[in-house]
């Protein structure tokens, strides 16, 4: 869940930061550029990593979205204090 929230924050910050000074959001929609960037990233990942790492990454990919067994339902105060300390 936190990963989804993080993705929404990133996309919102990029789009908002571009639109606030008067940028036209339609300019950002370049579907072929997405294919080029993601294809290059995936290809570079496949080239530079051994098959065990690629397989382990594919198996662990679902855990990015799912809640792990050691996570709490709400952030602890120490993680909040760490975030505030390093974000200012």
Secondary structure by P-SEA (a helix, b strand, c coil): caaaaaaaaaaaaaaaaaaaacccccccccaaaaaaaaaaaaaaaaaaccaaaaaaaaaaccccccccccccccccaaaaaaaaaaac
